[in-house]
Amino acid sequence: MEINPLKKSSIKKVPNAPGVYLFWNKEKNPLYIGKATSLKHRLASYFGLKLAPKTAQMVSEASFLSLIRTTSELEALLLEAKLVKHYLPKYNSQLKDDKHPLYIRISKEKYPRVLTARKLEATGNLAFFGPFPSSANVKNVLKMLRRIFPYAEHSLGKRACLYSQIGLCNPCPNEILNLKNKHLKARESRRYRKNINMIREVLSGRIKSVRLKLQREMQEYAAKEQFEEAKEVCGQIEKLNYITQPIMNPAYFLRNPNLVDDIRNEETKALRSLLAEYLKVPRKLSRIECYDVSHLAGTASAASMVTFIEGEPEKAFYRHFRIRQKKAGDDIASLKEVIRRRTNHLSDWGKPDLIIVDGGAAQTSVFLRELESQNIPVVGLAKRYETLVIPKRVGSSYYLKQYRLPDGLTLNFLQRIRNEAHRFARRYHHKLTRRRLLGGGTD
């Protein structure tokens, strides 16, 4: 782990990304370990004018700083807990309102419960995770996990609990106990234990294993034409992907503090290697733009342009487009308008090395025709089966190759870019919708 002098001027170079930071004193003993969704913003806050007395004391003692970037907030939380447990810095207990750090406990019972605890309990546990310095962060993580893998907090009783009515304790152990049908009772018991096992694996950092198990389960349901069950598991996968995006074992970050940068470089190289078989692409894909359109039945139609530099989102280059053309519900026409407006700003906004459009062959063709004279390569990303649409020149025309992306670096990279474009487009669409509903403007 790299230890650098702590200077206010160096904060400008800190990435705006999730991760863990460590303050060290002049003898290079750890003073405090914290996590942040934005390392830059969190560290800048320590140089503010109004600090609590204990925080000010800690900062005055700090002479060195270490940073470890992660790819998600959940990763940062798990890594923070691992480091606090290892180093036991004095200020981690002093700077929190809690008298003791918080643990996540999975009880050793017929129907295990997921609970929080203030101290490490020696017996009665199926698993124990922590300590986590912030109780708010722990409760937020459990809240997210419970929406994906419902679980019980209550002791066994005669009636279904309140949370079972809103799907957060499903199946409820109390309901399982009251079942008369032995086969149904056994099936529901297996469902409950599966949820507990999934939570245990996520908290252990084995997210890849969880995802693969869910994918196999979904495929098995689909093969049996049990489409409702397959849809339910698919929903679990999507929610899991959203909160992790993706997650790795905290030990990986300890072995290589530059892991995130290395991953981004490998993702970009993998994408370029794939595209180079079909397209003329720059030696290095430093700047990638992605476009998406969002509307509700043709109203409040908006589009987004997000920009990734060296594999990371660069929000200074993000742009919103309010669709002007009359057929606002026509995605193809809207995209045509957007790319024409974009080409008017190649000199002042900068020229991308690659453009990705959210959509299939039709959407890709629109961008391809408009960008051909600019020598900017373009590909499409169709959501169905996560298919990459790659234009391949055949004589004077193009053939659009459909390439179904396998799990791996390229898929993770493209999904992250596409999801960011989708989020940014929907944000502006919602803003236009609110303005329209409140009488602040029309489409």
N, C-alpha and C positions, 0 to 999 in steps of 0.2 A: 504494500500500500504506500503510495507516494505521500510524503509529508512536506508541505510547502509553508513558507513564512506567511503569516496572516497580515494582509495589508488591505486597507480600504480600496485602494486603486485597483487591486487585482480582482475585485468583485465584478467589474465590468466584463471580465473574460469568462465568468462562470456561466455555464449553459442554462437556458430556460427550460429545464427538463426535470423529471422526478429523480429522486436519488436520496442518498444518505450523506451526511456531513459529520466530521469529527473535529472537535476543538482539542488542541493539545497545549500543555503549559510549556515553559521554556526548557524543562527537563525532558520534554516529549513524553509526558505521562498524560493519558486521556482525561479530559475534563468533562466533556459533554458529547453525546451522540444524539443526533436528531434526524428526522426524515422530512422530506418536503415534496410537494407536487411540482414546485418550481424552486430549484436550488438558488437561482439568481435572486428571486424576490425574497426568499427566506433569509439568505445571508445578508442582503442589503438592509433588512429590518433590524439587524443587530447593530447597525451603525446609525440608527435613528436617534432622535433627541430624547425621547421619552421611553426609558427602559425601567423595568421593575428593579428594585435594589439588588436582588439576588442575580438577576440576569446581567445587570451592569457589572457586578463583582466578577462573574464568570468571564465576561468579555475582557475585563481588565487583566485577568490572569492568562488569557489565551494568547499564545505566541505563534502557534502553527495551526494549519488546517489541512484536512484530507477530504477529498470528494470521491464518491463512488456513484456513478450514474446507473439508473435502472431503466427498464422500459415501461414500467407501470407503477402506480401508487401502491398496489398490493405487494409487489416485489420489494419496494422500499420499506414497507411496514415489516415484512418478514425478515429482511436483512437487518433493519434497525434492532429488532428483538434479539437476533443472533449476536450482534456486536455488543449490545448492552449486557447480555448474559455473560459474554466472554470477558469484557473489560471492566464492568462494574464501575463506571465513572461516577464520581461523587455528586456532580451537579445534576445527573439524571433523576435522582430522588429529591434533591433540594428544589429544583425549578418547577416541579409539578404540584398541582393542588392535591393530588391523591397522596395518602400517607404511604401506600404501598403500590408497586407496579401491578398491572393487571395481567392475568393469565387467561387462556382459553382452555377449558377443561371438558373432555368428553368422558362421561361417567361409564363405569363398567357395570351395566345392568342389562336385563333382557331387552329393553328398549332404551338404548343409551341416550342421554340428554346432552345437549351442547350448552355449557354454562360458562360464566366468568367467575374467577376466583382471585382473591387478594393475596393468597399465599400458596406455595407449592404444597399440595397435599400428597402424602406418601402412598396412600392406599385408595382403592375404589375408583381408579382411573383406567380408562381404555387408552387415553392419550392426553398429553399435557403440552401446551404451546405457550411460549413467552419466555421472560416477561416482556410485556409491551408497555412502554413508558406512558402512553396516552390512552386513557380509557375511552375517549371520544373516538379515536381511530379504530380501536378494537370493535366497538359497538357498530361503527359504520361498516366495517368489513363483514361482521356477522349478519348485519341487516341485508347486505348485498347477497351473501351466500344463501341466506334463508329463502330468498325469492327464487333461487335456482334449485336448491336442495332443501326442501322444508324439513324441519326437525322440531322436537318437543323440548321445552324447558321445564315442564311441570312433572310432578310425581304422578304415578298411576292413580286413576279415579274411575268413577262409574259413568261419567258423561264426557262427551267430546268437548274439548277446550274451545275457548273463544277464537283462538288463532286458526283452528281448523276451518272455521266458517269463511275465512279470507285466504285460504290456501297456503298459510305459512306453517301449518302443522298437518301435513298431508302425506301419508295417512296418519291420523292421530292415534297414538297407542291406546288411548281409552276406547276408541271405536273398534280397534282391532280386537281388544279383549272381549268385546260384546258380540263379536261375530259368531254365529252358530255353525256356519258352513266351514268345515275343516280345511278344505282346499282353498277357499277364499281367504281364510285366516292366515294360512301359510304363505299365500301369494302376497298379501298386504304386509306381512312381517318381513318378507324378503325385500319389498319395495322400501320399507322404512330403513332397514339395515344398509341397503345400497346407498341411500342418501347420506347416512352417517359415514360410510366408508369413503364416499366421494369428498365430503367435507374434510375428512382426515387427510386425504391425499393432497387436496388443494393447499391446506395449511402446512403440509410437509414440503411444498414446492414441486410436487409431481403432477403438474398440470397437463403435461403431454400425455401421460398415462390416462388421466381422467378423460381428456378429449377423445383419445382413441377408443376407449371403452364405450363412450356415448355414441361415437360414430358407428361402431360395430352394432350396438343395440338398435340404432335407428335403421341401419341397413337390414337387420334381421326382421324388424317389424314390417318394413317396406316389402321384403321378399314374401312375407306371409299375407300381404295386402291388408295389414292392420295400420291403416293410414293415420287414424287419429292418434294412436300411440306413437307412431313415427314422427308426427308433427309436434307432439309434446316434447319428445327427446330433442328434436331439432331446435325447439325454443330454448331448451337448456343449454345446448351448444352455443347458440347465438349470444345468450346472456353471459355465459362463461367467457367467451371470446371478448365481449365488451369490457368486462371488469379486469381482465388480465392483459390482453393485447401485446405480446404474449408474456407469460411468466416463466421465470427460470429459477432453479435452485439457488438460494442465497450464497451457497459455497462458491458458485461460479464467479460471482462478483468479487469475492475475497481473493480468489486465485488470480483474477485478471481485472483490476479496477477500470481498465479501458475497454471492457467487454462490449459496451454499447457501441462505441465508435468502430470497433472491429466488426461487429454484426452489420452495422450500416454499410461499411465498405464492402463486405461480402455480399450483402443484398444487392447493392448497385452493380457489382461485378457480375453476379448471377443473371440479373435482368439484361445487362448489356450483352453477355455471352449468348443468351437465348435469342435476342433480337437481331444480333449480327449475322445469324444464319439466313435471315430474310430481308433485312433492311440495311441501308447505309446509315450507321449511327456514329456519333462522335466517339473518340477513344475513351472519353470519360463522360458519363452522364451526370454532370455536376448540378444542372438545373432541370427539374422536371415539373411540368404543370399538369393539373388535372381539372376537368370541367364536369359540372353536373347541373341539371335543371330541376326545379321544384315548383309545383303549383297544385291547386285544389280545383279540379274540374275547370281548368283554364283561368282561374282567378288568382290574383296576386302572384303571377308567374315571375320567378326569379332564377338567376343562374349564378354559379360560383366559379371562381378560378382560385385554386390553392397552389402554392409553390413550395417545392421541397428543394433545399440546397444541401448537397452532400448527404442526402438521405434523411434530412431533418426538416420539419415544417418551418418556413420563414414567413411569419405573418405580416411582415412589412410589405411583402409583395402579393398578399391576398387581394382579390377584387370581387365585389358584388356587381351583378348586372340586373337592372330592372328591365324586363322584356318589354319592348315597345311595339313590336309588330302585332297586327290585329288578331291573328290566330294564336293567342297566347297559350292555348292548350295543346298546340302542335309542337312536340318536343323537337322534331327535326328542323322545323322552321325557326324555332327559338335558338337552337344550337348554331344554325347558319348565321343568324343575326349576331350572336355572341362572338363567334370566331372572326367575323368581318370587323367587328368593333375592336377585337383584340389585335388584329393585324395592323390597325391604324396606330398602334402604340408600341411597335417593335423597337423603335429607336429610344423612346423615353422610359418604357417599362423594362426593356431588356428582351433578349431573344432566348427562348428555352432550347435545351438540347433534345428534349422529347416532350410530346404532348400525349396525355391519356384522356380519352373521353369515356364517360360512364355510359356504356351502351354496347349494342351489337353492331352488325354490319351496316345498317342504315345510318346510324349516328357516326360511325367511323368514316363512312364514305363522304359525308358532308364536310368533315374536317379535312379529309384527304384532298378533296377538290380545291378547297380554299387555301390550303397550305403548300400545295405542290410547287408553286413558283418561289416559295420562301425557303425551300430545302430544309424544312423542319419535319422530322419523322413523327408519325402519329400512329397510335394503336388504340383499340377499344377494349373495354373490360366489361363483358356481359355477366350479370349476376348469376344467371342460371348456369349451374355447374362451374362457375368461376372460369369462364372461357375468355382467353385472350384473342382478340381479333387483330391479325397482323397482315398488313398489305404487302403483297409480294408482286413486284413488277414482272409482267409477262409481255414482252414487246412494248407496245405503246400504251398498254392498259395495265390494270392491277387485278390480281386475284387475291381475295380476302381469305387467308388461312385461319381456320378455327382451331385454336390450340387450348386444350383443356389443361389447366394448370394443376400439377400435383402438389401435395403438401410440401412445404419447404421454404427456403429463403425468398424466392421470387414471389410466391403467393402471399406470404406474410407482408412483404413490402408493398405490393400492389393493393392489397386489401386495406392497409393502413392509409395509403394515399387516397384511395377511392372513398373510404369511410369519412375521411376528413373533408373531402369535397362535398359529400352528401350532407354532413353536419352543417357546414358553412352555408350551403344553399338553403337548407331548411330554416336556418336561423333568420336569414333575410326574408324568406317567404313568410315566416310567422310574424315578423315585424310589419311587413306590408299588409298582412291579413288583419292584424290588430288595428293598424292605421285606417284601413278600409271600414272595419266594423264600428270604429269610434268616430267615423266621419271626417278623418283627417286627410282623406285623399281617395282617389279611385285608381283602378288599374289603367 
